[in-house]
Amino acid sequence: MKWDPSTYLKFSDERSRPFHDLVARVGAASPRTVVDLGCGPGDQTVTLAERWPSARIVGIDSSADMIARAQQEPGSVDFSVGDVAGWSPSSDVDVVVSNATLQWVPTHRSLLTSWAPALPSGGWLAFQVPGNFEAPSHVLLRDLAQSAAWRNRGDLSGLRGTGAVDTAVEYAERLLGLGCAVDAWETTYVHVLTAVPDGPHPVLHWMSGTALRPVRAALSAAEYEAFVAELEPLLASAYPVVDGRTLLPFRRIFVVSQRP
């Protein structure tokens, strides 16, 4: 599934806020190496160099397009293409950050179990995942994909459902069981999205950069346009536009852990 950096960055302010809220709870003073797993276009990763100017900052993403965009960011961050599912921390990695990435990695629970004890003493592991898979946006998307008209039109198994992530409590229990100190919480952001005249519905526009990627990858261009044409009025009913704006509640799950 290809990522489109330009589409993703259209909502950069909304998407960056959880990243900064997550990193703010990491108490590392002078880490040697800080790794951002699933760094995307790199606009958030470069801020880690401002937070820890003496650290080596590494950004890893599976998308070559995202890394190409990230390498245009100013600064000395080491960006590279890599598979999160196959990554493991080296001995000098004191901080691992992953923002809105692990929901795409089915094996991430076992990865957390291996990453945390592999960090050096006092090392930090901080991640955020969406917790909105039962929101109308995702329910409508899955229902349409599973409808008689679409369920045999391509492999739509890549759509994320409730099983994609755990609850904050379940993540906390997992990491506490490894002897880590844990700070876990949930936040629902209410994004105020502006409707563009003659443009797509704001929530459809938002989803086109993330949740709709598996649909775009599974269908032909013409089929994808037909799919979103059916989805858009459903979203418009669930998220009405009033005075040129609509509200998108977005629940997110945060976990910050430190190895003793």
N, C-alpha and C positions, 0 to 999 in steps of 0.2 A: 504494500500500500504506500503510494507516494504521499509525501507531505508537501504542501505548498506554503513556503515561508511568507509570501506576500499576503495570502488569505489569513494565515494564522496571526500575523502582526496587525491586522486591521482592528483587533481588540486587545492590543498589547497592554493598555493600562489595566483593563479588567483582569487579564491573565497574569499580569506581573504581581498584583497585590498579594495573592496567596503565597507566592515565592518569598516576598519580603517579610510577610507575617511569619512564615516558617523559619527563615534564617535568623530572624530577630530573637528566637528562643534558643539558638545554638550559642553556648557559652564559651566556646573555644577562644583562648587568648592569643596564642601564637602558633597556629598549626603550620606544619611543614608543607603538606599537600592537601588541597581541597578539591574534591571531584564532584562535578555536577553530572549526574547520570540522566540522560534524556534532555540534553541542554537545549535542543531546538535551535532557533536562530541566533542564540547567544546573547541576546540583549539583556537578559537577566544574569547570565553567568558573569559578564564583565563587572557587574557590581560587587561580586565576591572579591575581586582584586582591590576594590576600594575599602571593603570591610577588613581584609587581611592583606595589606600591601606587601608583607614580607613572605607570603606563602606562594608556592607554585599552584596555579589554578588550572585545572584540567576540565574540559568539556567534552562529553562523549554522547553521540547520537547515532542511531542506526540509519538515519536519512542523509544521504550524500548531499541532497539539495539543501537541507537545513545546515549542514556543516559548511557548505560553500558560502551560505549567507552569513553564518557566524564568523567565518574567517575575515569578513569585511569589517567586523567590529574593531574599534581602536583598542589598543592595549596589548598585553603580552600573554593572553590566555592560550593554552595549548589545546586547540580543538582538533578532534579526530573522529572518523567514522568507526563505530564499534557496536557490538551487540551487548546490551545490558545483561541478557540472560547468560552470557558467557564470561562476564566480568568478575574479577575478584580483587580485593584491595591489596596493594603492595604494602610493605612494612612501614612506609613513611606516610601513608594516608591517614590523617588525623580527623578529617571531616568528609563525610559523604552526604550529598544533598540530592534528592530526586523529587522533582515537582511535576505532578500530573503526568507521570510516565508509567508507573508500575501497574496501573490498571490494564495496560496493553500487554503485560508479561504474565502469562498464566502461571509460571513457576515462581512468581515473586515471593510467595510465602516461604518457600524453602530457601530462596536466595537470602532473605532477611535473616533466616536462621543460620546461614553460613557466613554472611558478611559481618554481623555484629561481633561474634567471638574472634573474628580474624583481625579486627581493628586493634591498634595498640592500646595499652592502658590509658583510660581517659578519652578514647576516641569517640566521635559523635556520628550518629546515623540519623538523618532527618529526612522525612518524606511526607508528601501530600498527595492524596488521590481524590478524585471526584466521588461524592457519595450521593449523586443525584440520579441514579439509574431507574428510580421509580417516579421521577418527575414526568409530567405530561409529555415533554419533548421526547424523551427516550421511550416511553410507553407507546406513543403514537408511531414513532419510527419503527419499533420492533413489530407492532401490530400490522403495520402496512407491509413490512418485509415478509411477514408470515402469512399474508393474505393469499387467497387463491390466485390472484392475478400476478403475484410476484415471487412466491416461494420457490418456484422452479425456474426462475429467470437468471440464476447466477448463484454463486456460493456466498450467501450473506451471513455465514456463521461467524464472521469477524465482528459482528455487532456486540457491544458490551452489554451485559445484563447484570442483575444484582449479585451474581456469583463472582463478578470480576474483582471485587474488593471485599475486605472484612470490615467489621465495625471498629471504631476506635478502641473499644474495650477488648476486642479479640486481638488486635495488634498489640495492645499494651500487655495483655496476658502472655503473648508469645515472647515478647522481649524481656518482660520481668522474669519469665522462666529461665532466661539465659543469664540472669544476674545483672541486667542493665537497670539503670535508673531511667524512668520513663515519664514523659510529659505528653499526654495525648488529649486532643480536644476536637470538637466539630464547630464549624462556622457556616452559617448560611448567608452568603452575600446576595444582596438584591441589586442586580445590575439594571441600570436605566439605559435601555437601548433606543437609539434614535432611528426612526424610519426614514429611508432615503426615497424621495419622490421617484416613482417608476422603478424602484429597486425591489429586491426580494424582501420578504418579511424579515424583520430584524433577527428573530430567533432562528429562522432558516439560514440567514447569513452567518450567524454565530456557529451553527452546527456544521456548516459547509467546511470549516477548517479543522474539525475534529470528529464528531460523532458520525458524520456522513462519509468519511473517508472509506470505510469498508464497502459502502454501497457504490461509490464512484469506482472503486477498484474492481468490483464484481460485474458491473454492467457496462454496456457500450455507452458511448456519449449520448446517443439518442435515447436509450433506455433510461439513463440517469436523469436526463431532462424530463422525461415522462414521469419518473418516480417522484422527483421533487415537485412537479406540478400537482401531483396528488397529495403530497405531504403538506404543501404550503397552506391551503385553506384549513386543514386540520390544526396546524399551528396557530393560524390567525384566530381561530375560534378559542383555543386554549389560552392564547396570549394576545388579547385584544390591544390594538393600537389606539391610544387616546391622546389627542393633541400632539400627534406626531411621535409619541413615545410608547414603549411597552416595558413592562417589568419582568425580568427573568430571575427568579430566586434560584440560587445555585449553592447546594450544600457541598462542603468539602471536609475531608477527614485529615487531620494533622497528627503526626507522631514524631517526637524528638526523643532520642534515647542516647545514653552515654554509657560506655563500658566502664566498669569500676576500675 
